[in-house]
């Protein structure tokens, strides 16, 4: 009887072991049949890195020009004079000096010696600017410079269009020309963000960047005009400047800018009337 009981117990233990051994796969099989697999899934693939080209800053564009010039200009003749850059409307502004400084920094980094700005200005005041490019001009008359760098710039669609050229002073030959579209930094943008003057003349509005957008202050004068006409005209001027800011400074397309909607959502922060004149200031929220 004892042997029989021992055999039964052994059989039970064997059955329990078999059940435990096969319970996992059986359970897995049922779940797979139910559409819920429990098998380990491979980890997700890492995101594919795209090497999209980034737009250069203005200083990076100046460095690119300096490196290209260094390749084209011979060793041993590396004294460069940098003229103030001309704005797109031919007016020299504070931004011209800032851009010229950035060109000078780039040239120094490319192993050029840069002529003293004050000495260069003194030389240029003694002669017509066009005389710098005349045939036979002596290098000594340009503060000892071997190469003269000049250029133009303009702000459009949120980018600075920069054209730089280098002229061999001894031969009056163009040795290098570069054209770049670059992203302005905040310091440069603050100087560049000056809307054009009204078509009929008058004062250009003043634009200041705020934490949430932009503030525009405009003045309109018309002798004998009533206050309603003055206010309407100055609002039109602010609307025009706002559209210019959204397209040329922020870089929005005409459809994205929706200047009329942004103008309607603006708020007046200051308004003053004088004899035949009105000053109006408005603030607008502008999102990138």
MIDOSE-1310 file (N, C-alpha, C; in nm, 2 decimals, decimal comma, always signed):
residues 288
xxxx	+0,08/-0,12/+0,00/+0,00/+0,00/+0,00/+0,09/+0,12/+0,00; +0,20/+0,12/+0,08/+0,29/+0,23/+0,09/+0,35/+0,25/-0,05; +0,40/+0,14/-0,11/+0,46/+0,16/-0,24/+0,37/+0,22/-0,35; +0,24/+0,17/-0,33/+0,14/+0,22/-0,43/+0,12/+0,37/-0,41
xxxx	+0,11/+0,42/-0,28/+0,09/+0,56/-0,26/+0,21/+0,64/-0,31; +0,33/+0,59/-0,28/+0,45/+0,66/-0,33/+0,45/+0,67/-0,48; +0,40/+0,57/-0,55/+0,40/+0,58/-0,70/+0,30/+0,68/-0,75; +0,18/+0,69/-0,68/+0,08/+0,79/-0,71/+0,14/+0,93/-0,69
xxxx	+0,20/+0,95/-0,58/+0,26/+1,08/-0,55/+0,36/+1,12/-0,66; +0,45/+1,02/-0,69/+0,55/+1,05/-0,79/+0,49/+1,09/-0,93; +0,38/+1,02/-0,96/+0,31/+1,05/-1,09/+0,25/+1,19/-1,09; +0,19/+1,23/-0,97/+0,14/+1,37/-0,96/+0,25/+1,47/-0,98
xxxx	+0,36/+1,45/-0,91/+0,47/+1,55/-0,92/+0,52/+1,56/-1,07; +0,53/+1,44/-1,14/+0,57/+1,45/-1,28/+0,47/+1,52/-1,36; +0,34/+1,50/-1,34/+0,24/+1,58/-1,42/+0,24/+1,73/-1,39; +0,26/+1,76/-1,26/+0,27/+1,91/-1,23/+0,39/+1,97/-1,30
xxxx	+0,50/+1,90/-1,30/+0,62/+1,95/-1,37/+0,60/+1,97/-1,52; +0,53/+1,88/-1,58/+0,51/+1,89/-1,72/+0,41/+2,01/-1,75; +0,32/+2,02/-1,66/+0,22/+2,14/-1,68/+0,30/+2,27/-1,67; +0,39/+2,28/-1,57/+0,46/+2,40/-1,55/+0,55/+2,43/-1,67
xxxx	+0,61/+2,32/-1,73/+0,70/+2,33/-1,84/+0,63/+2,39/-1,96; +0,51/+2,34/-1,98/+0,44/+2,38/-2,11/+0,34/+2,49/-2,09; +0,32/+2,54/-1,97/+0,22/+2,64/-1,95/+0,25/+2,77/-2,02; +0,38/+2,81/-2,03/+0,42/+2,94/-2,10/+0,39/+2,94/-2,24
xxxx	+0,44/+2,84/-2,32/+0,41/+2,83/-2,46/+0,27/+2,82/-2,49; +0,20/+2,74/-2,41/+0,05/+2,73/-2,44/-0,02/+2,86/-2,42; +0,02/+2,94/-2,32/-0,04/+3,06/-2,29/-0,01/+3,16/-2,41; +0,12/+3,15/-2,45/+0,17/+3,24/-2,55/+0,09/+3,21/-2,68
xxxx	+0,07/+3,08/-2,71/+0,00/+3,04/-2,83/-0,14/+3,10/-2,83; -0,20/+3,09/-2,72/-0,34/+3,14/-2,71/-0,35/+3,29/-2,74; -0,25/+3,36/-2,68/-0,25/+3,51/-2,69/-0,22/+3,55/-2,84; -0,13/+3,47/-2,90/-0,10/+3,50/-3,04/-0,22/+3,48/-3,13
xxxx	-0,30/+3,37/-3,09/-0,42/+3,35/-3,17/-0,52/+3,46/-3,15; -0,51/+3,52/-3,03/-0,61/+3,63/-3,00/-0,56/+3,77/-3,06; -0,44/+3,76/-3,13/-0,39/+3,88/-3,19/-0,31/+3,97/-3,09; -0,26/+3,91/-2,98/-0,19/+3,99/-2,88/-0,05/+3,92/-2,85
xxxx	+0,04/+3,92/-2,94/+0,17/+3,85/-2,91/+0,24/+3,91/-2,80; +0,31/+3,83/-2,72/+0,38/+3,87/-2,61/+0,53/+3,86/-2,63; +0,57/+3,81/-2,75/+0,71/+3,80/-2,79/+0,78/+3,93/-2,79; +0,90/+3,94/-2,75/+0,98/+4,06/-2,75/+0,98/+4,12/-2,89
xxxx	+0,95/+4,25/-2,90/+0,96/+4,32/-3,03/+1,09/+4,40/-3,04; +1,14/+4,41/-3,16/+1,27/+4,48/-3,17/+1,25/+4,63/-3,13; +1,35/+4,70/-3,08/+1,34/+4,84/-3,04/+1,32/+4,92/-3,17; +1,26/+5,04/-3,15/+1,24/+5,12/-3,27/+1,37/+5,17/-3,32
xxxx	+1,37/+5,19/-3,45/+1,50/+5,24/-3,52/+1,52/+5,38/-3,48; +1,65/+5,42/-3,46/+1,67/+5,56/-3,42/+1,64/+5,65/-3,54; +1,60/+5,78/-3,51/+1,56/+5,87/-3,61/+1,67/+5,89/-3,71; +1,64/+5,90/-3,84/+1,74/+5,92/-3,94/+1,78/+6,07/-3,94
xxxx	+1,91/+6,09/-3,92/+1,96/+6,23/-3,92/+1,97/+6,28/-4,06; +1,91/+6,40/-4,08/+1,92/+6,46/-4,21/+2,02/+6,57/-4,21; +2,11/+6,57/-4,30/+2,21/+6,68/-4,31/+2,16/+6,79/-4,39; +2,06/+6,86/-4,34/+2,01/+6,98/-4,42/+2,10/+7,09/-4,40
xxxx	+2,13/+7,16/-4,50/+2,23/+7,28/-4,49/+2,16/+7,39/-4,41; +2,24/+7,45/-4,32/+2,20/+7,56/-4,24/+2,24/+7,69/-4,30; +2,16/+7,79/-4,29/+2,19/+7,92/-4,35/+2,30/+7,98/-4,27; +2,40/+8,04/-4,34/+2,51/+8,11/-4,26/+2,46/+8,24/-4,20
xxxx	+2,53/+8,28/-4,09/+2,51/+8,41/-4,04/+2,59/+8,51/-4,12; +2,57/+8,64/-4,10/+2,64/+8,74/-4,17/+2,79/+8,72/-4,15; +2,83/+8,70/-4,03/+2,98/+8,69/-4,00/+3,03/+8,56/-4,07; +2,96/+8,45/-4,07/+3,00/+8,33/-4,14/+3,02/+8,36/-4,29
xxxx	+2,93/+8,44/-4,35/+2,94/+8,48/-4,49/+3,07/+8,56/-4,51; +3,10/+8,65/-4,42/+3,22/+8,73/-4,43/+3,34/+8,64/-4,42; +3,34/+8,54/-4,34/+3,45/+8,45/-4,33/+3,47/+8,37/-4,46; +3,36/+8,33/-4,52/+3,36/+8,25/-4,64/+3,43/+8,34/-4,75
xxxx	+3,39/+8,47/-4,76/+3,45/+8,56/-4,85/+3,60/+8,57/-4,83; +3,64/+8,59/-4,70/+3,78/+8,61/-4,67/+3,86/+8,49/-4,71; +3,81/+8,37/-4,68/+3,88/+8,24/-4,72/+3,90/+8,23/-4,87; +3,79/+8,26/-4,94/+3,80/+8,26/-5,09/+3,90/+8,36/-5,14
xxxx	+3,90/+8,48/-5,08/+4,00/+8,58/-5,13/+4,14/+8,54/-5,10; +4,16/+8,47/-4,98/+4,30/+8,43/-4,94/+4,36/+8,33/-5,05; +4,27/+8,25/-5,10/+4,32/+8,15/-5,20/+4,36/+8,23/-5,33; +4,29/+8,33/-5,36/+4,31/+8,40/-5,49/+4,42/+8,51/-5,48
xxxx	+4,44/+8,56/-5,36/+4,54/+8,66/-5,35/+4,68/+8,61/-5,31; +4,79/+8,65/-5,36/+4,92/+8,59/-5,34/+4,97/+8,62/-5,20; +5,05/+8,53/-5,15/+5,11/+8,55/-5,02/+5,21/+8,67/-5,03; +5,22/+8,74/-4,91/+5,32/+8,85/-4,91/+5,25/+8,98/-4,95
xxxx	+5,13/+8,98/-5,01/+5,06/+9,10/-5,03/+4,92/+9,09/-4,97; +4,92/+9,11/-4,84/+4,80/+9,08/-4,76/+4,75/+9,20/-4,68; +4,77/+9,32/-4,73/+4,72/+9,44/-4,65/+4,58/+9,48/-4,72; +4,47/+9,47/-4,64/+4,34/+9,49/-4,70/+4,28/+9,62/-4,64
xxxx	+4,22/+9,70/-4,72/+4,14/+9,82/-4,68/+4,00/+9,79/-4,70; +3,91/+9,81/-4,60/+3,77/+9,78/-4,62/+3,69/+9,91/-4,62; +3,62/+9,94/-4,72/+3,54/+10,06/-4,73/+3,40/+10,03/-4,66; +3,34/+10,14/-4,61/+3,20/+10,12/-4,56/+3,11/+10,07/-4,67
xxxx	+3,03/+9,97/-4,63/+2,94/+9,91/-4,73/+2,82/+9,99/-4,76; +2,77/+9,99/-4,88/+2,66/+10,07/-4,92/+2,53/+9,99/-4,90; +2,43/+10,06/-4,84/+2,30/+10,00/-4,83/+2,23/+9,99/-4,97; +2,13/+9,92/-4,97/+2,06/+9,90/-5,10/+2,00/+10,02/-5,16
xxxx	+1,97/+10,13/-5,08/+1,92/+10,25/-5,13/+2,03/+10,36/-5,14; +2,16/+10,31/-5,14/+2,28/+10,40/-5,15/+2,30/+10,49/-5,03; +2,23/+10,47/-4,92/+2,25/+10,55/-4,80/+2,34/+10,47/-4,71; +2,45/+10,54/-4,66/+2,53/+10,48/-4,56/+2,46/+10,49/-4,42
xxxx	+2,46/+10,38/-4,35/+2,39/+10,38/-4,22/+2,48/+10,32/-4,12; +2,43/+10,32/-3,99/+2,51/+10,26/-3,88/+2,54/+10,11/-3,91; +2,45/+10,05/-3,98/+2,47/+9,91/-4,01/+2,58/+9,89/-4,11; +2,61/+9,99/-4,19/+2,73/+9,98/-4,28/+2,86/+9,97/-4,20
xxxx	+2,87/+10,04/-4,10/+3,00/+10,03/-4,02/+3,01/+9,90/-3,95; +2,89/+9,85/-3,90/+2,89/+9,72/-3,83/+2,93/+9,61/-3,93; +2,88/+9,61/-4,05/+2,91/+9,51/-4,15/+3,06/+9,52/-4,19; +3,11/+9,64/-4,20/+3,25/+9,66/-4,24/+3,34/+9,60/-4,13
xxxx	+3,30/+9,62/-4,01/+3,38/+9,56/-3,90/+3,38/+9,41/-3,90; +3,27/+9,35/-3,94/+3,26/+9,20/-3,95/+3,35/+9,15/-4,06; +3,35/+9,23/-4,17/+3,44/+9,19/-4,29/+3,59/+9,20/-4,24; +3,62/+9,30/-4,16/+3,76/+9,32/-4,11/+3,80/+9,20/-4,02
xxxx	+3,71/+9,16/-3,93/+3,74/+9,05/-3,84/+3,76/+8,93/-3,93; +3,68/+8,90/-4,03/+3,70/+8,78/-4,11/+3,83/+8,79/-4,19; +3,87/+8,90/-4,24/+4,00/+8,92/-4,31/+4,12/+8,89/-4,22; +4,11/+8,94/-4,09/+4,22/+8,92/-4,00/+4,23/+8,77/-3,97
xxxx	+4,12/+8,70/-3,96/+4,12/+8,55/-3,93/+4,18/+8,48/-4,05; +4,17/+8,54/-4,17/+4,23/+8,47/-4,29/+4,37/+8,52/-4,32; +4,43/+8,57/-4,22/+4,58/+8,61/-4,22/+4,60/+8,74/-4,31; +4,50/+8,82/-4,32/+4,52/+8,95/-4,38/+4,55/+9,06/-4,27
xxxx	+4,64/+9,15/-4,31/+4,65/+9,27/-4,23/+4,56/+9,38/-4,27; +4,48/+9,43/-4,18/+4,38/+9,53/-4,22/+4,42/+9,67/-4,19; +4,41/+9,76/-4,29/+4,45/+9,90/-4,28/+4,37/+9,97/-4,18; +4,43/+10,06/-4,11/+4,36/+10,14/-4,01/+4,24/+10,22/-4,07
xxxx	+4,13/+10,20/-4,00/+4,00/+10,26/-4,06/+4,01/+10,42/-4,06; +4,06/+10,48/-3,95/+4,07/+10,62/-3,94/+4,16/+10,68/-4,05; +4,28/+10,61/-4,07/+4,37/+10,66/-4,18/+4,30/+10,64/-4,32; +4,23/+10,53/-4,34/+4,16/+10,51/-4,46/+4,06/+10,62/-4,49
xxxx	+3,98/+10,65/-4,38/+3,88/+10,76/-4,40/+3,94/+10,89/-4,43; +4,05/+10,92/-4,37/+4,12/+11,04/-4,40/+4,17/+11,05/-4,55; +4,22/+10,93/-4,60/+4,26/+10,93/-4,74/+4,14/+10,95/-4,83; +4,03/+10,88/-4,80/+3,91/+10,89/-4,89/+3,85/+11,02/-4,89
xxxx	+3,86/+11,10/-4,78/+3,81/+11,24/-4,78/+3,88/+11,33/-4,87; +4,01/+11,29/-4,90/+4,09/+11,38/-4,99/+4,07/+11,35/-5,14; +3,99/+11,25/-5,17/+3,97/+11,22/-5,31/+3,83/+11,17/-5,33; +3,79/+11,18/-5,46/+3,66/+11,12/-5,49/+3,66/+10,97/-5,47
xxxx	+3,55/+10,92/-5,42/+3,54/+10,78/-5,40/+3,56/+10,70/-5,53; +3,51/+10,75/-5,64/+3,53/+10,68/-5,77/+3,68/+10,68/-5,81; +3,76/+10,78/-5,76/+3,90/+10,78/-5,79/+3,98/+10,66/-5,74; +3,92/+10,59/-5,64/+3,98/+10,47/-5,58/+4,00/+10,37/-5,69
xxxx	+3,92/+10,37/-5,79/+3,92/+10,26/-5,89/+3,98/+10,30/-6,02; +4,04/+10,42/-6,03/+4,10/+10,47/-6,15/+4,23/+10,39/-6,18; +4,25/+10,38/-6,31/+4,38/+10,31/-6,35/+4,50/+10,39/-6,30; +4,60/+10,31/-6,26/+4,73/+10,38/-6,22/+4,72/+10,43/-6,08
xxxx	+4,62/+10,41/-6,00/+4,62/+10,46/-5,87/+4,73/+10,40/-5,78; +4,80/+10,48/-5,71/+4,91/+10,43/-5,63/+4,86/+10,36/-5,51; +4,92/+10,24/-5,47/+4,88/+10,17/-5,35/+4,91/+10,25/-5,23; +5,01/+10,34/-5,23/+5,04/+10,42/-5,12/+4,93/+10,52/-5,08
xxxx	+4,85/+10,55/-5,18/+4,75/+10,65/-5,15/+4,63/+10,59/-5,08; +4,63/+10,46/-5,07/+4,52/+10,39/-5,00/+4,57/+10,33/-4,87; +4,64/+10,41/-4,79/+4,69/+10,37/-4,66/+4,78/+10,24/-4,67; +4,85/+10,23/-4,78/+4,94/+10,11/-4,80/+4,87/+9,98/-4,83
xxxx	+4,74/+9,99/-4,87/+4,67/+9,86/-4,89/+4,70/+9,80/-5,03; +4,71/+9,66/-5,03/+4,73/+9,58/-5,15/+4,59/+9,55/-5,21; +4,49/+9,53/-5,13/+4,36/+9,49/-5,18/+4,25/+9,58/-5,12; +4,16/+9,62/-5,20/+4,05/+9,70/-5,15/+3,92/+9,62/-5,15
xxxx	+3,85/+9,62/-5,04/+3,72/+9,54/-5,03/+3,61/+9,64/-5,02; +3,51/+9,63/-5,10/+3,39/+9,71/-5,10/+3,27/+9,62/-5,12; +3,15/+9,68/-5,10/+3,03/+9,59/-5,12/+2,90/+9,67/-5,09; +2,79/+9,59/-5,11/+2,66/+9,64/-5,09/+2,58/+9,54/-5,01
xxxx	+2,47/+9,59/-4,94/+2,39/+9,50/-4,87/+2,24/+9,55/-4,87; +2,15/+9,46/-4,85/+2,01/+9,49/-4,84/+1,94/+9,39/-4,75; +1,83/+9,43/-4,69/+1,75/+9,33/-4,61/+1,63/+9,30/-4,68; +1,60/+9,17/-4,70/+1,48/+9,12/-4,77/+1,44/+8,98/-4,72
xxxx	+1,32/+8,96/-4,70/+1,26/+8,83/-4,66/+1,34/+8,77/-4,54; +1,37/+8,86/-4,45/+1,44/+8,81/-4,33/+1,58/+8,77/-4,34; +1,64/+8,80/-4,46/+1,78/+8,77/-4,48/+1,86/+8,89/-4,53; +1,99/+8,89/-4,51/+2,07/+9,00/-4,56/+2,13/+8,95/-4,69
xxxx	+2,11/+9,03/-4,79/+2,17/+9,00/-4,92/+2,30/+9,08/-4,92; +2,42/+9,01/-4,93/+2,55/+9,07/-4,91/+2,63/+9,04/-5,04; +2,68/+9,15/-5,10/+2,77/+9,14/-5,22/+2,90/+9,20/-5,18; +3,01/+9,13/-5,19/+3,14/+9,18/-5,16/+3,24/+9,16/-5,28
xxxx	+3,32/+9,26/-5,30/+3,42/+9,25/-5,41/+3,55/+9,30/-5,36; +3,66/+9,24/-5,41/+3,80/+9,27/-5,38/+3,87/+9,32/-5,50; +3,94/+9,43/-5,50/+4,01/+9,48/-5,61/+4,16/+9,50/-5,58; +4,24/+9,45/-5,67/+4,39/+9,46/-5,65/+4,42/+9,61/-5,68
xxxx	+4,47/+9,68/-5,57/+4,49/+9,82/-5,58/+4,60/+9,85/-5,69; +4,70/+9,77/-5,70/+4,81/+9,79/-5,79/+4,77/+9,78/-5,94; +4,68/+9,69/-5,97/+4,64/+9,67/-6,11/+4,50/+9,72/-6,14; +4,42/+9,75/-6,03/+4,28/+9,79/-6,05/+4,20/+9,68/-6,11
xxxx	+4,24/+9,56/-6,08/+4,16/+9,44/-6,14/+4,08/+9,38/-6,03; +3,96/+9,33/-6,06/+3,87/+9,26/-5,97/+3,93/+9,12/-5,95; +3,96/+9,09/-5,83/+4,03/+8,96/-5,80/+3,93/+8,86/-5,74; +3,82/+8,91/-5,68/+3,72/+8,82/-5,62/+3,59/+8,89/-5,60
xxxx	+3,48/+8,82/-5,62/+3,35/+8,87/-5,60/+3,26/+8,76/-5,53; +3,19/+8,79/-5,43/+3,11/+8,70/-5,36/+2,97/+8,75/-5,33; +2,87/+8,67/-5,35/+2,73/+8,71/-5,32/+2,67/+8,61/-5,22; +2,61/+8,65/-5,11/+2,57/+8,57/-5,01/+2,43/+8,61/-4,96
xxxx	+2,35/+8,51/-4,91/+2,23/+8,53/-4,84/+2,25/+8,48/-4,70; +2,24/+8,57/-4,60/+2,28/+8,53/-4,46/+2,18/+8,58/-4,36; +2,18/+8,51/-4,25/+2,09/+8,54/-4,14/+2,15/+8,65/-4,05; +2,08/+8,76/-4,03/+2,14/+8,87/-3,94/+2,12/+8,83/-3,80
xxxx	+2,21/+8,87/-3,71/+2,19/+8,86/-3,57/+2,11/+8,98/-3,52; +2,07/+8,97/-3,39/+1,98/+9,07/-3,33/+2,04/+9,21/-3,34; +2,17/+9,23/-3,32/+2,24/+9,36/-3,32/+2,23/+9,42/-3,46; +2,26/+9,34/-3,56/+2,25/+9,39/-3,70/+2,11/+9,42/-3,74
xxxx	+2,02/+9,33/-3,70/+1,88/+9,34/-3,73/+1,82/+9,47/-3,68; +1,86/+9,50/-3,55/+1,81/+9,63/-3,49/+1,85/+9,75/-3,57; +1,96/+9,75/-3,64/+2,01/+9,86/-3,72/+1,94/+9,85/-3,86; +1,92/+9,73/-3,91/+1,86/+9,72/-4,04/+1,71/+9,74/-4,05
xxxx	+1,65/+9,72/-3,93/+1,50/+9,73/-3,93/+1,45/+9,87/-3,93; +1,48/+9,94/-4,04/+1,43/+10,08/-4,06/+1,35/+10,08/-4,19; +1,22/+10,10/-4,18/+1,14/+10,09/-4,30/+1,17/+10,21/-4,39; +1,15/+10,19/-4,52/+1,17/+10,30/-4,61/+1,08/+10,41/-4,59
xxxx	+1,12/+10,53/-4,63/+1,04/+10,65/-4,61/+0,92/+10,65/-4,70; +0,81/+10,72/-4,66/+0,69/+10,72/-4,75/+0,73/+10,76/-4,89; +0,65/+10,72/-4,99/+0,67/+10,74/-5,13/+0,68/+10,89/-5,16; +0,59/+10,97/-5,09/+0,58/+11,11/-5,11/+0,68/+11,19/-5,03
xxxx	+0,77/+11,13/-4,96/+0,87/+11,19/-4,87/+0,82/+11,19/-4,73; +0,88/+11,26/-4,65/+0,84/+11,26/-4,51/+0,93/+11,17/-4,42; +0,90/+11,16/-4,30/+0,98/+11,08/-4,20/+0,95/+10,93/-4,21; +1,05/+10,85/-4,20/+1,03/+10,71/-4,20/+0,99/+10,67/-4,06
xxxx	+0,90/+10,58/-4,04/+0,85/+10,54/-3,91/+0,97/+10,47/-3,83; +0,95/+10,48/-3,70/+1,05/+10,42/-3,61/+1,00/+10,28/-3,57; +1,08/+10,18/-3,58/+1,04/+10,04/-3,54/+1,13/+10,00/-3,42; +1,07/+9,94/-3,32/+1,14/+9,88/-3,21/+1,08/+9,74/-3,18
xxxx	+1,17/+9,65/-3,15/+1,13/+9,51/-3,12/+1,09/+9,50/-2,98; +0,98/+9,43/-2,95/+0,94/+9,41/-2,81/+0,95/+9,27/-2,78; +0,91/+9,23/-2,65/+0,92/+9,09/-2,61/+0,82/+9,01/-2,69; +0,71/+9,06/-2,73/+0,61/+8,99/-2,80/+0,59/+9,02/-2,95
xxxx	+0,66/+9,12/-2,99/+0,64/+9,15/-3,13/+0,72/+9,28/-3,17; +0,65/+9,38/-3,21/+0,71/+9,50/-3,26/+0,62/+9,62/-3,23; +0,69/+9,74/-3,20/+0,62/+9,86/-3,19/+0,66/+9,96/-3,30; +0,56/+10,03/-3,35/+0,58/+10,12/-3,47/+0,53/+10,26/-3,43
xxxx	+0,62/+10,36/-3,45/+0,58/+10,50/-3,42/+0,60/+10,58/-3,55; +0,49/+10,64/-3,59/+0,49/+10,72/-3,71/+0,43/+10,86/-3,69; +0,48/+10,95/-3,78/+0,44/+11,09/-3,77/+0,38/+11,12/-3,91; +0,27/+11,20/-3,91/+0,22/+11,24/-4,04/+0,18/+11,39/-4,02
xxxx	+0,22/+11,47/-4,13/+0,20/+11,61/-4,13/+0,13/+11,66/-4,25; +0,03/+11,74/-4,24/-0,04/+11,80/-4,35/-0,11/+11,93/-4,31; -0,06/+12,04/-4,36/-0,11/+12,17/-4,32/-0,26/+12,18/-4,35; -0,34/+12,22/-4,25/-0,48/+12,24/-4,27/-0,57/+12,12/-4,27
xxxx	-0,51/+12,00/-4,25/-0,59/+11,88/-4,25/-0,66/+11,86/-4,11; -0,78/+11,81/-4,11/-0,85/+11,79/-3,98/-0,79/+11,66/-3,91; -0,82/+11,65/-3,79/-0,76/+11,54/-3,71/-0,80/+11,40/-3,76; -0,92/+11,38/-3,81/-0,96/+11,25/-3,86/-0,88/+11,21/-3,98
xxxx	-0,85/+11,31/-4,07/-0,77/+11,28/-4,19/-0,62/+11,25/-4,15; -0,57/+11,33/-4,05/-0,44/+11,30/-4,01/-0,42/+11,16/-3,94; -0,52/+11,13/-3,86/-0,52/+11,00/-3,80/-0,53/+10,88/-3,90; -0,61/+10,90/-4,00/-0,63/+10,80/-4,10/-0,50/+10,78/-4,18
xxxx	-0,43/+10,89/-4,21/-0,31/+10,88/-4,29/-0,20/+10,82/-4,21; -0,19/+10,85/-4,08/-0,08/+10,79/-4,00/-0,10/+10,65/-3,98; -0,23/+10,61/-3,97/-0,26/+10,46/-3,95/-0,22/+10,39/-4,08; -0,24/+10,45/-4,20/-0,20/+10,38/-4,32/-0,05/+10,37/-4,33
xxxx	+0,02/+10,47/-4,28/+0,17/+10,46/-4,28/+0,22/+10,35/-4,18; +0,15/+10,33/-4,07/+0,19/+10,22/-3,98/+0,16/+10,09/-4,04; +0,04/+10,08/-4,11/+0,00/+9,95/-4,17/+0,11/+9,92/-4,28; +0,15/+10,02/-4,36/+0,25/+9,99/-4,46/+0,38/+9,94/-4,40
xxxx	+0,42/+10,01/-4,29/+0,55/+9,97/-4,22/+0,54/+9,83/-4,16; +0,42/+9,80/-4,11/+0,40/+9,66/-4,05/+0,41/+9,56/-4,16; +0,35/+9,58/-4,27/+0,36/+9,48/-4,38/+0,51/+9,47/-4,42; +0,58/+9,58/-4,43/+0,73/+9,57/-4,47/+0,80/+9,49/-4,36
xxxx	+0,77/+9,51/-4,23/+0,84/+9,44/-4,13/+0,81/+9,29/-4,13; +0,69/+9,25/-4,15/+0,65/+9,11/-4,16/+0,72/+9,04/-4,27; +0,73/+9,10/-4,39/+0,78/+9,04/-4,51/+0,93/+9,05/-4,51; +0,99/+9,17/-4,50/+1,13/+9,18/-4,52/+1,22/+9,15/-4,39
xxxx	+1,17/+9,18/-4,27/+1,24/+9,15/-4,15/+1,22/+9,01/-4,10; +1,09/+8,98/-4,08/+1,05/+8,85/-4,02/+1,07/+8,74/-4,13; +1,05/+8,77/-4,25/+1,07/+8,67/-4,36/+0,94/+8,60/-4,39; +0,83/+8,65/-4,36/+0,70/+8,58/-4,40/+0,67/+8,61/-4,54
xxxx	+0,60/+8,51/-4,61/+0,55/+8,54/-4,74/+0,43/+8,64/-4,73; +0,39/+8,69/-4,84/+0,28/+8,79/-4,84/+0,15/+8,72/-4,79; +0,13/+8,59/-4,82/+0,01/+8,52/-4,77/+0,02/+8,50/-4,62; +0,14/+8,46/-4,57/+0,16/+8,43/-4,43/+0,15/+8,56/-4,35
xxxx	+0,20/+8,67/-4,40/+0,21/+8,79/-4,32/+0,07/+8,83/-4,27; -0,03/+8,84/-4,36/-0,16/+8,88/-4,32/-0,15/+9,01/-4,24; -0,09/+9,11/-4,30/-0,07/+9,24/-4,23/-0,19/+9,30/-4,18; -0,30/+9,29/-4,26/-0,43/+9,36/-4,22/-0,48/+9,30/-4,09
xxxx	-0,47/+9,16/-4,08/-0,52/+9,10/-3,96/-0,43/+9,14/-3,84; -0,30/+9,14/-3,86/-0,21/+9,17/-3,75/-0,24/+9,32/-3,71; -0,26/+9,41/-3,81/-0,29/+9,55/-3,78/-0,42/+9,56/-3,70; -0,52/+9,49/-3,73/-0,65/+9,50/-3,66/-0,63/+9,46/-3,51
xxxx	-0,54/+9,36/-3,49/-0,53/+9,31/-3,35/-0,43/+9,40/-3,27; -0,37/+9,50/-3,33/-0,27/+9,59/-3,26/-0,34/+9,68/-3,17; -0,26/+9,74/-3,08/-0,32/+9,84/-2,99/-0,24/+9,97/-2,99; -0,31/+10,08/-2,98/-0,25/+10,21/-2,97/-0,19/+10,24/-2,83
xxxx	-0,07/+10,27/-2,83/+0,00/+10,30/-2,70/+0,03/+10,45/-2,68; +0,02/+10,53/-2,78/+0,05/+10,67/-2,77/-0,01/+10,74/-2,89; -0,07/+10,86/-2,87/-0,12/+10,94/-2,97/-0,12/+11,09/-2,93; -0,07/+11,17/-3,02/-0,06/+11,31/-2,98/-0,08/+11,40/-3,11
xxxx	-0,16/+11,50/-3,10/-0,19/+11,59/-3,21/-0,13/+11,72/-3,19; -0,08/+11,78/-3,30/-0,02/+11,91/-3,30/-0,08/+11,99/-3,41; -0,02/+12,11/-3,44/-0,07/+12,19/-3,55/-0,04/+12,12/-3,69; -0,14/+12,07/-3,75/-0,13/+12,00/-3,87/-0,04/+11,87/-3,87
xxxx	-0,04/+11,81/-3,75/+0,05/+11,69/-3,74/-0,01/+11,60/-3,64; +0,02/+11,47/-3,65/-0,02/+11,37/-3,55/+0,09/+11,27/-3,54; +0,11/+11,22/-3,41/+0,21/+11,12/-3,38/+0,13/+11,00/-3,32; +0,15/+10,88/-3,38/+0,08/+10,76/-3,33/+0,18/+10,65/-3,31
xxxx	+0,16/+10,58/-3,20/+0,25/+10,46/-3,18/+0,16/+10,34/-3,15; +0,19/+10,23/-3,21/+0,11/+10,11/-3,19/+0,20/+9,99/-3,17; +0,15/+9,89/-3,10/+0,22/+9,77/-3,07/+0,15/+9,65/-3,13; +0,22/+9,55/-3,18/+0,16/+9,43/-3,25/+0,23/+9,31/-3,20
xxxx	+0,16/+9,20/-3,18/+0,21/+9,07/-3,15/+0,25/+9,01/-3,29; +0,38/+8,97/-3,29/+0,43/+8,91/-3,42/+0,50/+8,77/-3,38; +0,45/+8,67/-3,44/+0,50/+8,53/-3,42/+0,58/+8,49/-3,53; +0,69/+8,42/-3,51/+0,78/+8,37/-3,62/+0,70/+8,29/-3,72
